[in-house]
Amino acid sequence: MALFRKKARAGIAAPVTQPAKSGAFAGLEGYVPLSTPENRLYYALREAVPVIDAAVFKTVRLTGGYRVECSDPRARKALEEFVLGVPVGGNRQGLHAFTESYLEQLITCGTALGEIVTDTAGRPAGLFNSPLENVEFKRAKDGFNIDIYVNGNGGQVKVSRPDLCLVSVLNPDPGALTGNSMLKGLPFVSGILLKIFESTGLNWERAGNLRFAVTYNPKNDSSERAFAKERAEQIAGEWSRAMRKGAEVRDFVAVGDVQIKVIGGEAAIPDSEVPVRQMLEQIVAKTGIPPFMLGLSWSTTERMSAQQADALTAELESYRRILTPVILKICNSFLTGRGFAPGAKVIWDDITLQDEVEQSRAMLYRAQAKRTEREK
């Protein structure tokens, strides 16, 4: 009967501003590789500059935890067990472990890719954080969606189950398939910082390990000039024995005009505190993390102000808005695979950035206000 005839699902029309590709190699021009030199550079920066690596992990930790609930009481217990014990990558467990690695990849590369691993019955049974080295994106034929391709020995293979893939991008450019890393703009500043560190290390290696110049000036006496070479060799031998590593402290006694100077002793090591702080200020400004949270004690009375807490909270809330659809997709896929209705809900923990003393004082003020209202 016509009453029970299913309605055709409307598709998404292609954007009119999307440029049309033409030519024999138009299909090849649409691929966007995710393994770019920039991503490798960002991971190298994290390894070379500990402050950047600490900022990434600190952002992931400050984003906070969450819990997942659903309205169906029958599905609630199964969903809780899945959130706590779902295998992740074969070496971890829990949905939180997946989202932490997912967010770390998103912050570092600007693009995060994950996968829902199913069992033989097609139900979600695990999660996998996909590396970006062998994955490429391509704009779909409709001009709106994204097709995912995996590079293998036989060439590029399109992912057969894109509904099991999880893709998120951070601050993408208009029309771009990939996002921008939080570390974008830091390679230049970090390069200057590493040069300062390297030169400081070389200077301390030269100045810390003292090198001496021993000069013997023979007098105009003919007898002394005749034995100048032998005396110089004797002085060199005695000086070497006196300065030998691990030997006991010895006095050096010489006869004649002998001068001993430290090589480079007149040149002072340049003070690197000001330029290093200038570079670190740029890095901290880019990450959005307060300096004292990264171990930078620039002020003895430094603490997080209310304005800094509000700005950091807004930054963390933006990451939560990116992660929430990913968590919902995973949990709803689990519920539908187990025969339940997709009704998962993500509840994030409160972001607490203020001091415990300030929180206790605020609780005291609220309690006093409630007591005053009751007494009226």
C-alpha positions as CSV (number, residue, x, y, z in Angstrom):
1,M,0.0,0.0,0.0
2,A,1.0,3.6,-0.6
3,L,0.7,4.4,3.1
4,F,3.7,2.2,4.0
5,R,5.9,3.2,1.1
6,K,9.2,4.5,2.3
7,K,10.1,8.0,1.3
8,A,13.3,8.6,-0.7
9,R,16.0,10.2,1.4
10,A,17.0,13.6,0.1
11,G,20.7,13.9,-0.8
12,I,23.0,16.8,-0.2
13,A,23.4,19.1,-3.2
14,A,26.9,20.1,-4.3
15,P,28.0,23.6,-3.2
16,V,27.8,26.0,-6.1
17,T,31.0,27.7,-5.0
18,Q,33.0,24.4,-5.3
19,P,35.3,24.7,-8.3
20,A,34.7,22.1,-11.0
21,K,37.7,20.0,-12.0
22,S,38.2,19.0,-15.6
23,G,40.9,17.3,-17.6
24,A,42.4,13.8,-17.9
25,F,44.0,13.9,-14.4
26,A,41.2,15.7,-12.6
27,G,40.8,12.7,-10.2
28,L,44.4,12.8,-9.1
29,E,44.3,16.5,-8.3
30,G,41.7,16.0,-5.6
31,Y,43.8,13.8,-3.3
32,V,45.0,15.4,-0.1
33,P,47.8,13.4,1.6
34,L,47.7,13.6,5.4
35,S,51.3,12.6,5.8
36,T,52.9,16.0,5.2
37,P,56.3,17.5,6.1
38,E,54.5,19.9,8.4
39,N,53.2,17.0,10.6
40,R,56.6,15.5,10.9
41,L,58.0,18.9,11.7
42,Y,55.4,19.4,14.5
43,Y,56.3,16.1,16.1
44,A,60.0,17.0,15.8
45,L,59.2,20.3,17.6
46,R,57.5,18.5,20.4
47,E,60.6,16.3,20.9
48,A,63.1,19.2,20.6
49,V,61.2,21.8,22.7
50,P,59.8,20.3,26.0
51,V,57.6,23.3,26.6
52,I,55.6,22.6,23.4
53,D,55.2,18.9,24.3
54,A,54.1,19.8,27.8
55,A,51.6,22.3,26.4
56,V,50.0,19.6,24.2
57,F,49.7,17.1,27.0
58,K,48.5,19.8,29.4
59,T,45.7,20.8,27.0
60,V,44.6,17.2,26.7
61,R,44.6,16.8,30.5
62,L,42.8,20.1,31.1
63,T,40.0,19.2,28.6
64,G,38.8,17.0,31.4
65,G,36.9,13.8,31.7
66,Y,33.3,12.9,30.9
67,R,30.7,10.3,31.3
68,V,28.1,8.9,28.9
69,E,24.5,8.3,29.8
70,C,21.4,7.1,28.0
71,S,17.7,7.2,28.8
72,D,17.2,3.5,28.4
73,P,17.9,1.8,31.8
74,R,18.5,-1.5,30.0
75,A,21.2,-0.1,27.8
76,R,22.9,2.0,30.5
77,K,24.9,-0.8,32.1
78,A,26.1,-2.2,28.8
79,L,27.1,1.3,27.7
80,E,29.0,1.9,30.9
81,E,30.9,-1.3,30.5
82,F,31.7,-0.4,26.9
83,V,33.0,3.0,27.8
84,L,35.3,1.6,30.6
85,G,36.5,-1.6,28.9
86,V,36.5,-1.1,25.1
87,P,39.8,-2.2,23.6
88,V,41.8,0.7,22.1
89,G,44.6,-0.2,19.6
90,G,45.2,-3.6,21.2
91,N,47.2,-2.2,24.1
92,R,44.8,0.1,26.0
93,Q,41.2,0.1,27.3
94,G,38.5,2.7,27.7
95,L,36.9,5.3,25.6
96,H,38.9,8.0,27.5
97,A,42.1,6.5,26.2
98,F,40.9,6.8,22.6
99,T,39.7,10.4,23.0
100,E,43.0,11.5,24.6
101,S,45.1,10.1,21.7
102,Y,42.5,11.5,19.3
103,L,42.7,15.0,20.8
104,E,46.5,14.9,20.9
105,Q,46.7,14.0,17.2
106,L,44.1,16.8,16.5
107,I,46.2,19.4,18.3
108,T,49.5,18.3,16.8
109,C,48.5,17.7,13.2
110,G,45.2,19.7,12.9
111,T,43.5,16.5,11.7
112,A,42.5,13.4,13.7
113,L,41.4,10.1,12.3
114,G,40.0,7.1,14.2
115,E,38.2,3.9,13.4
116,I,35.4,1.8,15.0
117,V,36.5,-1.8,14.8
118,T,33.7,-4.3,14.5
119,D,33.4,-8.0,15.4
120,T,32.2,-10.7,13.0
121,A,28.6,-9.7,13.5
122,G,29.3,-6.1,12.5
123,R,28.9,-4.7,16.0
124,P,31.5,-2.2,17.5
125,A,34.0,-4.2,19.5
126,G,37.1,-1.9,19.6
127,L,38.6,1.5,18.7
128,F,41.7,2.4,16.8
129,N,43.7,5.6,16.5
130,S,44.7,5.7,12.9
131,P,48.1,7.1,11.9
132,L,48.1,9.7,9.1
133,E,51.0,8.4,7.1
134,N,49.1,6.1,4.7
135,V,45.8,7.9,4.5
136,E,44.6,10.5,2.0
137,F,41.4,12.5,1.6
138,K,39.5,13.3,-1.5
139,R,36.5,15.4,-2.1
140,A,33.5,13.2,-2.9
141,K,31.7,13.3,-6.2
142,D,28.9,15.3,-4.6
143,G,31.4,18.1,-3.9
144,F,30.6,18.2,-0.2
145,N,31.6,15.0,1.6
146,I,35.0,13.4,2.0
147,D,36.2,10.0,0.7
148,I,39.0,8.3,2.6
149,Y,41.7,6.3,0.8
150,V,44.4,4.1,2.2
151,N,47.7,3.7,0.4
152,G,48.8,0.1,0.0
153,N,51.0,-2.1,-2.2
154,G,48.2,-2.2,-4.8
155,G,47.8,1.6,-4.8
156,Q,45.1,3.7,-3.3
157,V,42.1,1.8,-1.9
158,K,38.9,3.5,-0.9
159,V,37.7,2.8,2.6
160,S,34.7,0.4,2.2
161,R,33.0,1.5,5.5
162,P,33.3,5.2,5.8
163,D,30.6,5.2,8.4
164,L,33.0,3.5,10.8
165,C,35.6,6.2,10.4
166,L,36.0,9.2,12.7
167,V,37.4,12.4,11.3
168,S,37.8,15.8,13.0
169,V,39.7,18.9,11.9
170,L,40.9,21.9,13.8
171,N,40.4,25.4,12.5
172,P,40.3,24.4,8.8
173,D,40.7,26.9,6.0
174,P,37.6,27.5,3.9
175,G,37.1,24.6,1.5
176,A,40.1,22.7,2.9
177,L,39.8,19.0,3.8
178,T,42.3,19.1,6.6
179,G,42.7,21.4,9.6
180,N,45.5,23.5,11.0
181,S,47.7,22.5,13.9
182,M,47.8,24.4,17.1
183,L,51.6,24.5,16.5
184,K,51.3,26.4,13.3
185,G,53.6,29.4,13.3
186,L,55.9,28.0,15.9
187,P,58.7,26.5,13.7
188,F,60.3,29.8,13.1
189,V,60.2,30.9,16.8
190,S,61.3,27.4,17.9
191,G,64.2,27.5,15.4
192,I,65.6,30.6,17.0
193,L,65.1,29.1,20.5
194,L,67.0,26.0,19.5
195,K,69.8,28.0,18.1
196,I,70.1,29.9,21.4
197,F,70.2,26.6,23.3
198,E,72.7,25.1,20.9
199,S,75.1,28.1,21.1
200,T,74.7,28.3,24.8
201,G,75.7,24.7,25.1
202,L,78.7,25.1,22.9
203,N,79.8,28.2,24.8
204,W,79.5,26.4,28.2
205,E,81.4,23.5,26.8
206,R,84.2,25.8,25.8
207,A,84.1,28.0,28.9
208,G,83.2,25.4,31.4
209,N,86.1,23.1,30.3
210,L,88.9,25.6,30.7
211,R,91.7,25.5,28.2
212,F,95.0,27.2,28.9
213,A,97.7,28.9,26.8
214,V,101.2,28.4,28.2
215,T,103.7,30.8,26.7
216,Y,107.4,30.6,27.3
217,N,109.5,33.6,26.3
218,P,113.3,33.0,26.3
219,K,115.5,35.9,27.2
220,N,118.2,37.3,25.0
221,D,120.8,35.2,26.7
222,S,122.5,33.0,24.1
223,S,122.7,30.1,26.5
224,E,119.0,30.3,27.2
225,R,118.1,30.5,23.5
226,A,120.2,27.5,22.8
227,F,118.1,25.3,25.1
228,A,114.8,27.0,24.4
229,K,113.3,24.0,22.6
230,E,114.3,21.6,25.4
231,R,112.9,23.9,28.1
232,A,109.6,24.4,26.2
233,E,109.2,20.6,25.9
234,Q,110.0,20.2,29.6
235,I,107.4,22.9,30.5
236,A,104.8,21.2,28.2
237,G,105.4,17.8,29.8
238,E,105.1,19.1,33.4
239,W,102.0,21.1,32.5
240,S,100.3,18.1,31.0
241,R,101.1,16.0,34.1
242,A,99.8,18.7,36.3
243,M,96.5,19.0,34.4
244,R,96.0,15.3,33.8
245,K,92.4,14.2,34.4
246,G,92.0,12.3,37.6
247,A,95.4,13.1,38.9
248,E,96.0,14.7,42.2
249,V,96.4,18.5,42.5
250,R,100.0,19.5,41.7
251,D,101.9,22.7,41.7
252,F,103.5,23.9,38.5
253,V,106.9,25.5,38.9
254,A,108.7,27.1,36.0
255,V,111.8,29.2,35.6
256,G,112.0,32.1,33.2
257,D,109.3,34.2,31.5
258,V,106.3,31.9,31.5
259,Q,102.8,33.2,31.1
260,I,99.6,31.1,31.6
261,K,96.2,32.4,30.4
262,V,92.8,30.9,30.0
263,I,91.8,30.7,26.3
264,G,88.7,32.9,25.8
265,G,88.7,34.0,29.4
266,E,88.2,37.7,28.4
267,A,85.0,36.9,26.5
268,A,81.9,36.7,28.6
269,I,79.1,34.3,27.7
270,P,76.1,36.2,26.3
271,D,73.1,36.4,28.6
272,S,70.3,34.3,27.0
273,E,67.6,35.0,29.6
274,V,66.0,37.9,27.7
275,P,65.9,36.3,24.2
276,V,64.8,32.9,25.5
277,R,62.0,34.5,27.4
278,Q,60.9,36.4,24.3
279,M,60.7,33.2,22.3
280,L,58.9,31.3,25.1
281,E,56.4,34.1,25.4
282,Q,55.5,33.6,21.7
283,I,55.1,29.8,22.3
284,V,53.0,30.3,25.4
285,A,50.8,32.8,23.7
286,K,50.2,30.3,20.9
287,T,49.3,27.4,23.2
288,G,47.0,29.5,25.4
289,I,48.3,27.8,28.6
290,P,49.4,30.1,31.5
291,P,53.2,30.1,32.0
292,F,53.2,28.8,35.5
293,M,51.3,25.7,34.3
294,L,54.3,24.9,32.1
295,G,56.8,25.3,34.8
296,L,57.9,28.9,33.8
297,S,58.2,30.9,37.0
298,W,58.5,34.3,35.6
299,S,57.0,35.9,38.7
300,T,57.1,34.8,42.3
301,T,53.5,35.9,42.8
302,E,52.1,34.6,39.6
303,R,48.8,32.9,39.7
304,M,45.9,32.4,37.4
305,S,43.6,35.4,37.2
306,A,39.9,35.2,36.5
307,Q,40.4,36.5,33.0
308,Q,43.0,33.9,32.2
309,A,40.7,31.2,33.6
310,D,37.9,32.4,31.4
311,A,40.0,32.5,28.3
312,L,41.5,29.0,29.0
313,T,38.0,27.6,29.7
314,A,36.7,28.9,26.4
315,E,39.6,27.3,24.7
316,L,39.0,23.9,26.3
317,E,35.3,24.2,25.6
318,S,36.1,24.5,21.9
319,Y,38.0,21.2,22.0
320,R,35.0,19.6,23.8
321,R,32.7,20.7,21.1
322,I,34.9,18.9,18.6
323,L,35.1,15.7,20.6
324,T,31.4,15.5,21.6
325,P,30.1,14.4,18.1
326,V,32.9,11.7,18.0
327,I,31.9,10.3,21.3
328,L,28.3,10.3,20.4
329,K,28.9,8.5,17.2
330,I,30.9,5.8,18.9
331,C,28.3,5.3,21.7
332,N,25.3,5.4,19.4
333,S,26.9,2.9,17.1
334,F,27.4,0.6,20.1
335,L,23.8,1.0,21.1
336,T,22.3,0.3,17.7
337,G,24.7,-2.7,17.3
338,R,23.3,-4.1,20.5
339,G,19.7,-3.5,19.5
340,F,19.0,-0.4,21.5
341,A,17.8,3.0,20.4
342,P,20.6,5.6,19.8
343,G,20.1,8.0,22.7
344,A,23.6,8.5,24.2
345,K,24.4,11.8,26.0
346,V,27.8,13.2,26.9
347,I,28.2,14.9,30.2
348,W,31.5,16.7,30.7
349,D,33.1,17.3,34.1
350,D,33.3,20.8,35.3
351,I,36.5,22.6,34.4
352,T,38.2,23.7,37.6
353,L,41.1,26.0,37.1
354,Q,40.9,28.2,40.2
355,D,42.7,27.6,43.4
356,E,41.1,25.3,46.0
357,V,41.1,28.2,48.4
358,E,39.1,30.4,46.0
359,Q,36.6,27.6,45.4
360,S,36.2,27.0,49.2
361,R,35.7,30.7,49.7
362,A,33.0,30.8,47.0
363,M,31.2,27.8,48.5
364,L,31.3,29.6,51.9
365,Y,29.8,32.7,50.4
366,R,27.0,30.8,48.7
367,A,26.2,28.9,51.9
368,Q,26.1,32.2,53.8
369,A,23.8,33.7,51.2
370,K,21.4,30.8,51.4
371,R,21.3,31.0,55.2
372,T,20.6,34.7,55.0
373,E,17.7,34.0,52.7
374,R,16.2,31.4,55.0
375,E,16.5,33.7,58.0
376,K,14.5,36.5,56.2
